[in-house]
Amino acid sequence: MERMNEEPNRFPKSVPTFTDLAPDRWNRRSEVLIGAFRKTLLGALLDAHAGELPADLLMGALNEAEALASLTPFPELFLPALAEEKISGVRSWLNRQRQIRNQEVSLAA
């Protein structure tokens, strides 16, 4: 006879997360190649957007992109797209801040 008070188990006991999908270890050669790839990519993005975006906001966006990419099974594959998306978000935020400042100046005048 089934107990009425027990709630049926709807979820498996261990649900995999994104961090479970990431590789546990890389060999030394892979680590060096991946590090060089990231350094080259991040350097290129910094150079490309250096004049238009403040360096601290740009580095923050790139750090966030790298952190998100590291949660995927293939971080090198996702890093470029995530970095561009984060940079685009910073650019949009800065444009909105400029609009707000311009509105405040025109209202104060």
C-alpha positions as CSV (number, residue, x, y, z in Angstrom):
1,M,0.0,0.0,0.0
2,E,1.3,3.4,-1.0
3,R,1.7,6.1,1.7
4,M,-0.4,9.1,1.2
5,N,1.9,11.6,3.0
6,E,5.0,11.0,0.9
7,E,5.5,13.2,-2.1
8,P,6.7,11.4,-5.2
9,N,10.3,11.9,-6.1
10,R,10.1,14.2,-9.1
11,F,13.8,14.9,-9.6
12,P,16.7,12.6,-9.8
13,K,18.9,12.6,-6.7
14,S,21.9,14.1,-8.5
15,V,21.3,16.6,-11.3
16,P,24.4,17.4,-13.3
17,T,25.3,21.1,-13.4
18,F,27.4,23.0,-15.9
19,T,30.5,22.6,-13.7
20,D,30.1,18.8,-13.9
21,L,30.4,19.0,-17.7
22,A,33.7,20.9,-17.7
23,P,36.8,18.7,-18.1
24,D,38.4,17.7,-14.8
25,R,41.9,18.2,-16.0
26,W,43.9,19.2,-19.0
27,N,47.4,18.0,-19.8
28,R,50.1,20.6,-19.5
29,R,50.4,21.2,-23.3
30,S,46.6,21.8,-23.5
31,E,46.7,24.3,-20.7
32,V,49.5,26.2,-22.3
33,L,47.7,26.3,-25.7
34,I,44.4,27.3,-24.1
35,G,46.1,30.0,-22.0
36,A,47.9,31.4,-25.1
37,F,44.5,31.4,-27.0
38,R,42.8,33.3,-24.2
39,K,45.6,35.8,-23.9
40,T,45.6,36.4,-27.6
41,L,41.9,36.7,-27.9
42,L,41.5,39.0,-24.8
43,G,44.5,41.1,-26.0
44,A,42.9,41.5,-29.4
45,L,39.5,42.5,-27.9
46,L,41.2,45.0,-25.6
47,D,43.1,46.6,-28.5
48,A,40.0,46.7,-30.7
49,H,37.8,48.4,-28.1
50,A,40.4,50.4,-26.1
51,G,39.5,53.8,-27.4
52,E,35.8,53.6,-27.1
53,L,35.3,51.9,-23.8
54,P,36.9,52.5,-20.4
55,A,39.5,49.9,-19.6
56,D,38.0,48.9,-16.2
57,L,34.6,48.2,-17.7
58,L,36.1,46.4,-20.6
59,M,38.3,44.2,-18.4
60,G,35.2,43.5,-16.2
61,A,33.2,42.4,-19.2
62,L,36.1,40.1,-20.4
63,N,36.4,38.6,-17.0
64,E,32.7,37.9,-16.8
65,A,32.8,36.3,-20.3
66,E,35.8,34.1,-19.3
67,A,34.0,33.0,-16.1
68,L,30.9,32.1,-18.0
69,A,32.9,30.3,-20.7
70,S,34.7,28.2,-18.1
71,L,31.4,26.7,-17.0
72,T,30.9,25.2,-20.4
73,P,32.3,22.0,-21.7
74,F,34.2,23.9,-24.5
75,P,35.3,27.3,-23.0
76,E,37.5,28.2,-26.0
77,L,34.5,27.8,-28.3
78,F,32.2,30.0,-26.3
79,L,34.6,32.6,-25.1
80,P,34.7,34.8,-28.2
81,A,30.9,35.0,-28.5
82,L,30.5,35.6,-24.8
83,A,33.2,38.3,-24.8
84,E,31.5,40.1,-27.7
85,E,28.2,39.9,-26.0
86,K,29.5,41.3,-22.8
87,I,31.3,44.1,-24.6
88,S,28.1,44.9,-26.5
89,G,26.3,45.1,-23.1
90,V,28.9,47.5,-21.7
91,R,28.6,49.7,-24.9
92,S,24.8,49.8,-24.5
93,W,25.1,50.6,-20.8
94,L,27.5,53.5,-21.5
95,N,25.2,54.9,-24.2
96,R,22.3,54.8,-21.9
97,Q,24.3,56.5,-19.2
98,R,25.3,59.3,-21.7
99,Q,21.6,59.7,-22.6
100,I,20.6,60.1,-19.0
101,R,23.4,62.6,-18.4
102,N,22.4,64.6,-21.4
103,Q,18.8,64.7,-20.2
104,E,19.9,65.8,-16.8
105,V,22.0,68.6,-18.3
106,S,19.1,69.8,-20.5
107,L,16.7,69.7,-17.6
108,A,19.0,71.7,-15.4
109,A,19.5,74.4,-18.1
